[in-house]
Amino acid sequence: MVLSVLLLAALATSPGDVREAQQLAHRSIVEYNAGDFDRALADATEAYELDPRPALLFNLGQCHRALHHWERAIFFFRGYLREEPDARNRRSVEALLVEMQRNWREEKAAAQRPAAPAPAAVLPLPAVAAEPARPPPP
């Protein structure tokens, strides 16, 4: 089983795929740093599909985190730690997981709360012209 998985992985990643994945990964970092998180996510995803390295799982988690996709960020950060159990940044990633789980819980709770009624609009009263003073009756 392990041999067949390794053989399949070796066949799937050609040198051309690795080069293209590196270019996409680099471009996704530039896009992420420029604040274009949707494009960074698309390029990081494509890079991972071409060359599934654990570091790209971390990058995918960061893109989803920036886009406030808490559940997806959790998925990718967990995948990163699963694939890279001795990661040097393990504590930081675990802290990110705690943060993402808290954000996800808070977002779900907020979505379940009934919406507050809109405040009533207070319109100004129309100006009333003062009637001219009448002389007293004779």
C-alpha contacts under 8 A as a table, 3 or more apart, distances in Angstrom:
res1	aa1	res2	aa2	distance
1	M	4	S	5.25
1	M	5	V	6.36
2	V	5	V	5.15
2	V	6	L	6.20
3	L	6	L	5.08
3	L	7	L	6.03
4	S	7	L	4.99
4	S	8	L	6.00
5	V	8	L	5.07
5	V	9	A	6.13
6	L	9	A	5.04
6	L	10	A	6.12
7	L	10	A	5.08
7	L	11	L	6.22
8	L	11	L	5.18
8	L	12	A	6.13
9	A	12	A	5.11
9	A	13	T	6.40
10	A	13	T	5.65
10	A	14	S	7.62
11	L	14	S	6.90
12	A	50	L	7.83
13	T	17	D	5.80
13	T	18	V	6.53
13	T	50	L	6.55
13	T	51	D	6.06
14	S	17	D	5.05
14	S	18	V	6.31
15	P	18	V	5.04
15	P	19	R	6.27
16	G	19	R	5.17
16	G	20	E	6.15
17	D	20	E	5.10
17	D	21	A	5.92
17	D	50	L	5.51
17	D	51	D	6.71
18	V	21	A	5.01
18	V	22	Q	6.13
18	V	50	L	6.75
18	V	51	D	5.79
19	R	22	Q	5.11
19	R	23	Q	6.31
20	E	23	Q	5.09
20	E	24	L	6.16
20	E	47	A	7.28
20	E	50	L	7.66
21	A	24	L	5.05
21	A	25	A	5.95
21	A	46	E	7.28
21	A	47	A	4.14
21	A	48	Y	6.98
21	A	50	L	5.74
21	A	51	D	5.98
22	Q	25	A	5.03
22	Q	26	H	6.08
22	Q	47	A	6.94
23	Q	26	H	5.15
23	Q	27	R	6.12
24	L	27	R	5.02
24	L	28	S	6.01
24	L	43	D	5.40
24	L	44	A	6.46
24	L	46	E	7.21
24	L	47	A	5.45
25	A	28	S	5.05
25	A	29	I	6.34
25	A	43	D	6.58
25	A	44	A	5.45
25	A	47	A	5.77
25	A	56	L	7.63
26	H	29	I	5.21
26	H	30	V	6.47
27	R	30	V	5.11
27	R	31	E	6.15
27	R	40	A	7.35
27	R	43	D	7.13
28	S	31	E	4.97
28	S	32	Y	5.95
28	S	39	R	6.98
28	S	40	A	4.07
28	S	41	L	6.92
28	S	42	A	7.87
28	S	43	D	5.35
28	S	44	A	5.65
29	I	32	Y	5.00
29	I	33	N	6.09
29	I	40	A	6.64
30	V	33	N	5.15
30	V	34	A	6.16
30	V	40	A	7.78
31	E	34	A	4.98
31	E	35	G	6.26
31	E	36	D	5.10
31	E	37	F	6.65
31	E	39	R	6.55
31	E	40	A	5.13
32	Y	35	G	5.07
32	Y	36	D	5.49
32	Y	37	F	5.24
32	Y	39	R	7.90
32	Y	40	A	5.29
32	Y	63	C	7.23
33	N	36	D	7.56
36	D	39	R	5.73
36	D	40	A	6.23
37	F	40	A	4.89
37	F	41	L	5.96
37	F	63	C	5.81
37	F	66	A	6.72
37	F	67	L	6.65
38	D	41	L	5.14
38	D	42	A	6.32
38	D	63	C	7.61
38	D	67	L	7.65
39	R	42	A	5.04
39	R	43	D	6.16
40	A	43	D	5.27
40	A	44	A	5.98
40	A	63	C	6.81
41	L	44	A	5.15
41	L	45	T	5.99
41	L	60	L	6.24
41	L	63	C	5.53
41	L	64	H	7.39
42	A	45	T	5.19
42	A	46	E	6.28
43	D	46	E	5.10
43	D	47	A	6.08
44	A	47	A	4.97
44	A	48	Y	6.14
44	A	56	L	6.66
44	A	59	N	7.00
44	A	60	L	6.29
45	T	48	Y	5.15
45	T	49	E	6.25
45	T	60	L	6.93
46	E	49	E	5.08
46	E	50	L	6.36
47	A	50	L	5.21
47	A	51	D	6.07
47	A	52	P	7.52
47	A	56	L	7.66
48	Y	51	D	5.04
48	Y	52	P	4.46
48	Y	53	R	6.54
48	Y	56	L	6.01
48	Y	57	L	7.58
49	E	52	P	5.90
52	P	56	L	7.17
53	R	56	L	5.67
53	R	57	L	7.27
54	P	57	L	5.22
54	P	58	F	6.91
54	P	79	G	7.85
54	P	80	Y	5.43
54	P	83	E	5.84
54	P	84	E	6.34
55	A	58	F	5.20
55	A	59	N	6.50
55	A	80	Y	6.87
56	L	59	N	4.85
56	L	60	L	6.07
57	L	60	L	5.03
57	L	61	G	6.20
57	L	76	F	5.37
57	L	77	F	6.68
57	L	79	G	6.56
57	L	80	Y	5.18
58	F	61	G	5.04
58	F	62	Q	6.29
58	F	76	F	6.38
58	F	77	F	5.66
58	F	80	Y	5.59
59	N	62	Q	5.01
59	N	63	C	6.28
60	L	63	C	5.11
60	L	64	H	6.29
60	L	73	A	7.32
60	L	76	F	6.32
61	G	64	H	5.19
61	G	65	R	6.03
61	G	72	R	7.02
61	G	73	A	4.24
61	G	74	I	6.93
61	G	75	F	7.47
61	G	76	F	4.79
61	G	77	F	5.39
62	Q	65	R	4.90
62	Q	66	A	6.17
62	Q	73	A	6.73
63	C	66	A	5.16
63	C	67	L	6.30
63	C	73	A	7.65
64	H	67	L	4.97
64	H	68	H	6.09
64	H	69	H	4.94
64	H	70	W	6.81
64	H	72	R	6.16
64	H	73	A	4.96
65	R	68	H	5.01
65	R	69	H	5.81
65	R	70	W	6.04
65	R	73	A	5.38
65	R	100	M	7.44
66	A	69	H	7.64
69	H	72	R	5.54
69	H	73	A	6.13
70	W	73	A	5.07
70	W	74	I	6.21
70	W	100	M	5.33
70	W	101	Q	7.03
70	W	103	N	6.71
70	W	104	W	5.38
71	E	74	I	5.18
71	E	75	F	6.32
71	E	100	M	7.48
71	E	101	Q	7.66
71	E	104	W	6.64
72	R	75	F	4.95
72	R	76	F	6.33
73	A	76	F	5.29
73	A	77	F	6.06
73	A	100	M	7.03
74	I	77	F	5.22
74	I	78	R	6.00
74	I	97	L	5.90
74	I	100	M	6.33
74	I	101	Q	7.18
75	F	78	R	5.36
75	F	79	G	6.19
76	F	79	G	4.89
76	F	80	Y	6.07
77	F	80	Y	5.02
77	F	81	L	6.35
77	F	93	V	6.68
77	F	97	L	6.89
78	R	81	L	5.16
78	R	82	R	6.08
78	R	97	L	7.80
79	G	82	R	4.97
79	G	83	E	6.08
80	Y	83	E	5.22
80	Y	84	E	5.79
81	L	84	E	4.94
81	L	85	P	5.15
81	L	86	D	7.89
81	L	87	A	7.02
81	L	90	R	6.99
81	L	93	V	7.84
82	R	85	P	5.55
84	E	87	A	5.32
85	P	90	R	7.79
86	D	90	R	7.20
87	A	90	R	5.12
88	R	91	R	7.95
89	N	92	S	5.31
89	N	93	V	6.23
90	R	93	V	5.10
90	R	94	E	6.07
91	R	94	E	5.02
91	R	95	A	6.19
92	S	95	A	5.05
92	S	96	L	6.24
93	V	96	L	4.88
93	V	97	L	6.18
94	E	97	L	4.96
94	E	98	V	6.40
95	A	98	V	5.12
95	A	99	E	6.28
96	L	99	E	4.97
96	L	100	M	6.03
97	L	100	M	5.06
97	L	101	Q	6.05
98	V	101	Q	5.20
98	V	102	R	6.21
99	E	102	R	5.16
99	E	103	N	6.16
100	M	103	N	5.06
100	M	104	W	6.03
101	Q	104	W	5.09
101	Q	105	R	6.15
102	R	105	R	5.17
102	R	106	E	6.13
103	N	106	E	5.12
103	N	107	E	6.05
104	W	107	E	5.13
104	W	108	K	6.16
105	R	108	K	5.18
105	R	109	A	6.10
106	E	109	A	5.07
106	E	110	A	6.08
107	E	110	A	5.11
107	E	111	A	6.20
108	K	111	A	5.13
108	K	112	Q	6.37
109	A	112	Q	5.18
109	A	113	R	6.43
110	A	113	R	5.30
111	A	114	P	7.88
